[in-house]
Amino acid sequence: MITKAEMNTIEQYVDEQFFDREKLIKYLNMHSTVGNEIFSYCDKGNGREDATSYANWLDHEYGYSPLPVADFIRRVPFYFYFNDYSKNRVGDLGCLISGIQWNEKTRTVSLEALYQALEYMLYEKRLSLEDIFCYITDQTHNVANVKMFLQWNHYLHLCNELKWDDFLPDCFITSYNEALEKSGNPPIIYEIQEIGIGDVYWRTGSQMEFEGTFPYDQNGKPIMKWIGLRAKNAGQIRCTQEKSKRGRLFIELRPNTIIHALNCYNNESDDDFWYQIYAGPQTMEFDYGILKINRKRLKYTQQDVADAIGATVRTYQKWESGETTPDGHYLLRLMNWLEIRDVQEVVRYTE
């Protein structure tokens, strides 16, 4: 028989509008183990557009495993939570389970870990069910962001350690990194995402634009130490971030600006690498060493190259030694004869 405390849990969290509470209690008093048939058994079919009121993921083994009655009742608040959506807050148990099933990267997350996080939030931190299911959706506009949901669970544990009471921060990704650093953990570095199909950035005049999730301070300024961009000698840097949603970051370019991006071309690799994606004109100079390298590779003498491009051998020798730099006319001829196909091959950077 279920206890009085367990009965109180059922009465508090099982809404008679959507579920037959009497059937549920009858089932629980007759069984020691609760199978997933319980949900269809007591559902009244009054969900949105006459659908089930519970998450259909619970009908399958990847959403629910049989439990002892006491453990089941402890999780009743989550199983029977119904979001009416009239408050424009989206999220429920089905969203989180779907996040595990749909996203290959989160399939390593166990369903049990999800339920333990839910229990901690409700019973230990005393958060409302609406906040538990909707906070991360409010932050990201992603109803199935299980990865960030579990980061939030970790953040709540860190709040205990740090004696913080801001359980629903305005910008979660910023507060979480602050908590990680305060507790001696490495922060998360948020890498840039594609801004178009295959595009790492867009450039308009003297401004570069990036897309991704960007932590920002109380003044709305991006916190660059937590973002996968290194911008040296740049002008104004700003972002359009709201809460923890995907946004845009803008960097004002100067003649000596250099920008590196983390893993922008190797997202599938386990090794971090910073790629130089921009360098201003004042950081560039002629790499004269490439002339000798290619001349030797092609087995030409200095005279051979000078004759081929219509210059004196002494002039060519000065280019190869770095005493002088070829003008654009001769540079094109050199690239042609020495099989230098990309101008980047004859450029090096001062920083």
C-alpha positions in Angstrom: 0.0 0.0 0.0 1.2 3.5 -0.8 1.9 5.7 2.2 0.2 9.0 3.1 3.2 11.0 2.0 3.1 9.2 -1.3 -0.6 9.9 -1.6 0.1 13.6 -1.0 2.6 13.6 -3.9 0.1 12.1 -6.2 -2.6 14.5 -5.2 -0.2 17.5 -5.6 1.3 16.6 -9.0 -1.3 14.4 -10.9 -3.9 16.7 -12.5 -7.4 15.2 -12.6 -8.1 17.2 -15.7 -5.6 15.0 -17.7 -5.2 11.8 -15.7 -7.4 9.4 -13.8 -5.9 9.6 -10.3 -8.2 6.9 -8.9 -6.9 4.4 -11.6 -3.3 5.4 -10.9 -3.7 4.8 -7.1 -5.5 1.5 -7.7 -2.6 0.3 -10.0 0.1 1.3 -7.5 -1.7 -0.5 -4.7 -1.8 -3.7 -6.7 1.7 -3.8 -8.0 5.2 -3.8 -6.6 6.8 -2.8 -9.9 5.4 -0.2 -12.2 5.6 -0.8 -16.0 5.1 1.8 -18.7 1.5 0.6 -19.3 0.6 2.8 -16.4 0.7 6.0 -18.5 -1.9 4.9 -21.1 -3.9 3.2 -18.4 -4.7 6.4 -16.5 -4.4 9.0 -19.3 -7.7 10.7 -20.1 -6.6 11.8 -23.6 -7.2 15.5 -22.9 -3.8 16.6 -24.1 -3.3 19.1 -26.9 -5.5 18.3 -29.9 -6.8 15.2 -28.0 -3.3 13.6 -27.8 -2.0 11.9 -24.8 -1.3 14.1 -21.8 2.0 12.4 -21.0 5.2 12.2 -23.1 4.9 9.3 -25.6 8.6 8.6 -25.1 7.5 7.0 -21.8 5.7 4.2 -23.9 9.1 2.9 -24.9 12.1 1.4 -23.1 14.3 4.3 -24.1 12.1 6.7 -22.2 11.1 4.6 -19.2 12.3 1.5 -17.4 10.1 -0.4 -14.8 10.5 0.9 -11.3 9.6 -0.1 -7.8 6.5 1.8 -6.6 8.3 4.1 -4.2 10.8 5.2 -6.9 8.0 5.7 -9.4 6.1 7.9 -7.0 9.2 10.0 -6.4 9.3 10.7 -10.1 5.5 11.2 -10.5 5.9 15.1 -10.7 8.0 14.7 -13.9 6.0 11.9 -15.5 2.7 13.7 -15.1 3.7 17.3 -15.6 1.6 19.0 -18.3 2.7 22.3 -19.8 -0.3 24.3 -20.9 1.9 26.6 -23.0 -0.4 29.5 -22.3 2.4 31.3 -20.4 4.6 31.1 -23.5 7.1 28.9 -21.6 8.0 25.7 -23.5 9.4 22.5 -22.1 8.5 19.2 -20.5 9.9 15.7 -19.9 9.3 14.6 -23.5 11.5 17.4 -24.7 14.4 16.3 -22.5 14.1 12.7 -23.4 14.0 13.6 -27.1 17.2 15.6 -26.6 18.9 12.4 -25.5 17.5 10.3 -28.4 17.9 12.7 -31.3 21.3 14.1 -30.6 24.2 11.6 -31.3 26.5 13.6 -29.0 24.2 13.3 -26.0 23.3 9.6 -26.3 26.0 8.8 -23.9 23.9 10.6 -21.3 21.9 8.0 -19.4 18.2 8.4 -18.7 18.9 7.7 -15.1 21.3 10.7 -15.0 18.5 12.9 -16.3 16.0 11.7 -13.7 18.5 12.2 -10.9 19.0 15.8 -12.0 15.3 16.3 -12.1 14.9 15.0 -8.6 17.8 17.1 -7.3 16.2 20.3 -8.7 12.8 19.6 -7.3 13.5 18.0 -3.9 16.8 19.6 -3.0 16.8 23.0 -4.7 13.0 23.4 -4.4 12.6 24.7 -8.0 9.1 24.8 -9.6 8.4 22.2 -12.2 7.8 25.0 -14.7 11.2 26.5 -14.1 12.9 23.0 -14.2 11.4 22.2 -17.6 11.4 25.7 -19.2 14.5 27.6 -17.9 17.0 26.2 -20.4 14.4 26.6 -23.2 14.0 30.2 -22.2 17.8 30.6 -22.3 18.4 28.9 -25.6 15.2 28.6 -27.6 16.1 24.9 -27.8 13.5 22.6 -26.2 15.9 19.5 -26.3 19.2 21.0 -25.0 20.0 18.1 -22.6 23.7 19.0 -22.6 23.0 22.5 -21.1 20.3 21.1 -18.9 22.9 18.8 -17.2 25.3 21.7 -17.1 22.7 23.7 -15.2 22.4 20.7 -12.8 26.1 20.9 -12.2 25.9 24.7 -11.7 23.3 24.2 -9.0 25.6 21.9 -7.2 28.4 24.5 -7.5 26.0 27.0 -6.0 26.0 25.0 -2.9 29.8 25.0 -2.8 30.0 28.7 -3.5 27.0 29.6 -1.3 25.3 31.3 -4.3 21.5 31.6 -4.4 21.0 32.7 -8.0 19.7 29.4 -9.4 18.1 31.0 -12.5 20.7 33.5 -13.8 19.9 35.9 -16.6 22.7 34.6 -18.8 23.3 31.0 -17.8 26.5 30.4 -19.9 28.2 33.4 -18.2 27.2 32.5 -14.7 28.2 28.8 -15.2 31.7 29.8 -16.4 32.0 32.1 -13.4 31.0 29.3 -11.1 33.4 26.9 -12.8 36.4 29.3 -12.5 35.5 30.2 -8.9 35.4 26.5 -8.0 38.8 25.8 -9.7 37.3 24.1 -12.8 38.3 25.0 -16.4 35.6 27.2 -18.1 33.9 26.3 -21.3 35.3 27.9 -24.4 32.5 28.6 -26.8 33.6 28.1 -30.4 32.2 30.0 -33.3 29.7 28.2 -35.6 29.0 28.4 -39.3 27.4 31.7 -40.2 26.4 30.5 -43.6 26.8 27.2 -45.5 30.5 26.5 -45.0 31.3 30.1 -44.0 33.3 30.8 -40.8 32.7 34.5 -41.0 31.2 37.3 -43.1 33.1 40.4 -43.8 31.6 43.8 -44.7 34.2 46.5 -45.2 36.2 46.9 -42.0 34.0 44.6 -40.0 33.9 40.8 -39.5 30.8 39.0 -38.3 30.6 35.7 -36.5 27.8 33.5 -35.2 27.7 31.3 -32.1 26.9 31.3 -28.4 28.8 34.1 -26.7 29.1 34.7 -22.9 28.8 38.4 -22.1 29.2 40.6 -19.0 26.6 42.8 -17.3 27.2 45.6 -19.8 26.5 43.3 -22.7 30.2 43.1 -23.8 31.4 39.6 -25.0 33.8 37.9 -22.6 36.5 37.0 -25.1 38.6 34.8 -22.8 35.6 32.3 -23.0 35.1 32.6 -26.7 37.0 30.7 -29.4 38.3 33.9 -31.0 41.6 35.7 -30.4 41.5 39.2 -31.8 44.7 41.3 -31.5 44.9 45.0 -32.2 41.1 45.0 -33.1 38.7 47.9 -32.7 35.3 47.6 -31.0 34.1 44.1 -30.3 30.4 43.7 -29.6 27.7 41.0 -29.7 23.9 40.7 -30.1 23.6 37.9 -27.6 20.4 37.5 -25.6 20.4 35.1 -22.6 22.2 32.0 -23.8 20.8 32.0 -27.3 22.8 31.9 -30.5 23.8 35.3 -31.6 26.2 37.4 -33.7 29.6 38.8 -32.7 31.2 41.8 -34.6 34.9 42.7 -34.7 36.0 46.1 -36.1 39.1 45.6 -38.2 42.2 47.8 -38.1 45.3 47.7 -40.4 47.3 45.6 -37.9 44.4 43.3 -36.7 45.1 39.6 -36.5 42.3 37.1 -35.7 42.5 33.4 -34.8 39.6 31.1 -34.4 39.5 27.8 -32.4 38.8 24.6 -34.3 36.8 26.4 -37.0 38.0 23.9 -39.7 38.5 20.8 -37.6 35.3 20.4 -35.5 35.5 16.6 -35.6 39.0 16.5 -34.2 39.8 15.8 -30.6 42.8 18.2 -30.8 42.3 21.9 -30.4 43.9 24.2 -33.0 43.8 27.9 -33.5 43.5 28.9 -37.2 44.5 32.4 -38.4 41.5 33.6 -40.3 42.4 37.2 -40.8 45.5 39.5 -40.8 45.5 43.2 -41.7 47.8 44.6 -44.4 50.3 46.1 -41.9 51.0 42.6 -40.5 52.0 41.2 -43.9 55.4 41.2 -45.6 57.0 39.4 -48.5 58.4 35.9 -47.7 61.5 36.0 -49.8 62.6 32.5 -48.6 59.9 30.8 -50.8 61.8 32.0 -53.9 64.9 30.0 -53.1 62.8 27.0 -52.0 60.9 26.8 -55.2 63.9 27.6 -57.4 65.9 24.7 -55.9 62.8 22.4 -56.2 62.6 23.2 -59.9 66.4 23.0 -60.4 66.7 26.5 -61.8 69.7 28.8 -61.4 69.3 32.4 -60.3 70.2 33.3 -63.9 67.5 31.0 -65.2 64.8 32.7 -63.2 66.0 36.2 -63.9 66.0 35.5 -67.7 62.5 34.0 -67.5 60.9 37.0 -65.9 62.9 39.7 -67.7 65.0 41.0 -64.8 68.7 41.2 -64.2 70.3 38.4 -62.1 71.5 41.0 -59.5 67.9 42.3 -59.1 66.7 38.7 -58.6 69.5 38.0 -56.1 68.3 41.0 -54.0 64.7 39.6 -54.0 65.9 36.1 -53.0 68.1 37.5 -50.2 65.4 39.8 -48.9 67.4 43.0 -49.6 64.5 44.3 -51.8 61.0 43.3 -52.6 59.6 42.7 -56.1 56.8 45.0 -57.2 53.4 43.6 -58.3 54.5 43.2 -62.0 57.5 41.1 -61.2 55.8 39.2 -58.3 53.2 37.9 -60.8 55.9 36.7 -63.1 57.8 35.1 -60.3 54.7 33.2 -59.1 54.0 32.0 -62.6 57.5 30.7 -63.3 58.2 29.2 -59.8 54.7 27.5 -59.7 53.5 29.5 -56.7 49.8 29.2 -57.0 48.5 31.0 -54.0 49.6 34.5 -52.9 49.6 33.3 -49.3 52.7 31.3 -50.1 54.7 34.4 -50.6 53.3 36.1 -47.5 54.5 35.9 -43.9 53.2 37.8 -40.9 55.1 40.1 -38.6 53.2 38.9 -35.5 
